[in-house]
Amino acid sequence: MQLNKSIANEIESIFTQNIEVDWTKRVSVKSRIRILICKELMKNHFSKEEAEELSNNIVKMVIEKHTEG
């Protein structure tokens, strides 16, 4: 399955509402964000396995992008 624009907007909103200082170094914040993304994806008909994999990949990509430069 592919993420549509509304799901992407919801995921972006999850990040903006949950990002804290040094969030990339805090396991609890990363976990909370991953769980919220996973719930959003499952709400949009992704299987639990797909949602977990995607949420892990999304958080990983955002952390990599956030820590560049």
C-alpha positions as CSV (number, residue, x, y, z in Angstrom):
1,M,0.0,0.0,0.0
2,Q,1.0,3.5,-0.6
3,L,0.6,6.5,1.7
4,N,-1.9,9.1,0.4
5,K,-1.7,12.8,1.0
6,S,-4.1,12.8,4.0
7,I,-2.2,10.0,5.8
8,A,1.0,11.8,5.2
9,N,-0.5,15.0,6.6
10,E,-1.7,13.1,9.7
11,I,1.8,11.6,10.2
12,E,3.4,15.0,9.9
13,S,0.9,16.3,12.5
14,I,2.0,13.5,14.8
15,F,5.6,14.6,14.6
16,T,4.8,18.3,15.1
17,Q,2.7,17.6,18.1
18,N,5.2,15.2,19.8
19,I,8.6,16.5,19.0
20,E,10.5,17.6,22.1
21,V,14.1,18.8,22.7
22,D,16.5,16.0,21.9
23,W,13.6,13.8,20.9
24,T,16.0,11.8,18.6
25,K,17.9,10.6,21.7
26,R,14.9,9.8,23.9
27,V,13.5,6.3,23.5
28,S,10.2,7.2,25.1
29,V,9.4,10.0,22.6
30,K,10.4,7.9,19.6
31,S,8.3,5.0,20.9
32,R,5.3,7.3,21.4
33,I,5.6,8.7,17.9
34,R,6.0,5.2,16.4
35,I,2.9,4.0,18.2
36,L,0.8,7.0,17.0
37,I,2.0,6.5,13.4
38,C,1.2,2.8,13.6
39,K,-2.3,3.5,14.9
40,E,-2.9,6.0,12.2
41,L,-1.8,3.6,9.5
42,M,-4.0,0.8,10.9
43,K,-6.9,3.2,11.0
44,N,-6.3,3.6,7.2
45,H,-6.5,-0.2,6.5
46,F,-2.8,-1.1,6.8
47,S,-2.2,-4.5,8.4
48,K,-0.4,-4.4,11.8
49,E,2.7,-5.8,10.3
50,E,2.7,-3.2,7.5
51,A,2.0,-0.4,9.9
52,E,4.8,-1.4,12.3
53,E,7.3,-1.7,9.5
54,L,6.3,1.6,7.9
55,S,6.2,3.5,11.2
56,N,9.7,2.2,12.1
57,N,11.0,3.2,8.6
58,I,9.3,6.7,8.8
59,V,10.8,7.5,12.3
60,K,14.2,6.2,11.1
61,M,14.1,8.4,8.0
62,V,13.0,11.5,9.9
63,I,15.7,11.0,12.5
64,E,18.4,10.6,9.7
65,K,17.1,13.8,8.0
66,H,16.8,15.7,11.3
67,T,20.4,14.8,12.3
68,E,22.0,15.7,9.0
69,G,24.2,18.7,8.8
